[in-house]
Amino acid sequence: MSTTHPALRRAGLGAVLAAAAVLAAASVASAHVTVHPESYAKGATDGVLSFRVPDEEDTASTTKVQVFLPTDHPVLGVLVHPQDGWTAKVTTTKLKTPVRTDDGTITEAASEITWTGGRIGAGQYQDFDVAFGQLPDDIGQLTFKTLQTYSDGKTVRWIEEAAAGADEPENPAPVLKLTAAADDGAADTPAQGAAGTASTKSGTAQAGATDADDSTARGLGVAGLVVGVLGLAAAAFAVVRTRSTRP
């Protein structure tokens, strides 16, 4: 009667667990609420932010989405794009520190946007587009804490902020990076191939294509990693099988 060497059994099991971990990580990463594009130039004007909300439940639909906008570094001139089946409500807040612009002093800004009335089914996602007049120019990133409510009453709080050098938290909040403008005119255009102006559909479509390309590249990278790990697992099991069948 033959036996399998303990070290080989551990190697095969480790490879399988590694493959499972990669698959689980890819699944979790794709379920986060995110903002697109991922970056804009500081002080950018007349742009569009798209909040992508995936439904990660097997049996429940998403019925309510709440996005909270920062007011210490406010986003000015917020306008909500109509979404079929959804009703949007924009809540404004008086600013502790008014913002001076070329058009005058701004004393109030949007602090929350709530979408209700629609449904995002299991395995689906919805993009909620928000146009803005101007982004702040005195900070490196904006965090948009988000609440996602399901038809079964469950609420997922996408509000956690990642610490510098730390791993991504379990429920990260959508983050928009604000980059330095390359020149005086760069503040009027999105950074790194971002979406165009709110009134230009072609600019928005181009940004969406960029996001899709990025997502495809990330998907291919994860798929390649998974294939490699599964190959390692298969090789390990082949060695185990060979050793176990020898007299």
C-alpha positions, 0 to 999 in steps of 0.5 A: 500500500502506497502513501503520499509524502506529507510535503507533497500533500501540503504543496498541492493543498497550498496551490489550491488555496492560493488559487482560491484566494486569487479568485476571491480577491478578484471577486471582492475588488469588482464589487466595490462602489467606485468613481470614474474617472479615477482622477481629475486636475485640481480646480478642474471645471465643467466635468462629469463624475460617474459613480458605479454601483454594482449589486453583489447580492445573490437574491436582493436588488439595490434600491437606494444609493446615497453619495456624500460629498465633502463640504470642507473642500466642496464640489461646486455647481453639482447637477445630476443626470437623469437616470431611467427609473430613478429619482435623485434628490440633492441636499445642500449645506451651508459652507463653514468657509465660503468659496470665492470664484470668478462668479462671486462667493459661494456659501452653499454646496451639495453635501449629499445625493440620494437616488431612489425608486429604481433597482439594480438586479443581482449581477448588474451595475448602474452608473450614476452621472453627476456634472460639476462646475468646479473641483477644489484646488487645495487638496490631493483627493476627494472621498465620497462616502456611499451607502448602498441599500438592498431590497431586503433591508441590508445596507452596505456602508462604503465609508472606509478610508485606506491609511497610507501604506496599508491594505485596502479596507473591506468597504472602501469609499470611492476616492477621486485623485486630484492631480497638479495641472500641467499648465494654466489651461489644464485646470479646465480639462480632466487629468489622465484622459478623464471625461469631457464636459457635462454638455459634451457626450463624446467626451463622456463616451471617450472617458467611458471607453478608457475606463472599459479598457482599464477594466479589461486590462485588470481583468486579463491580468487577474485571469493570467494570475489565476491560470498560473496559480491553477497550473501550479496546483495541477503540477503539484497534484501530478507530482503527488499522483506520481509519487503515490502510485509508485510501489 
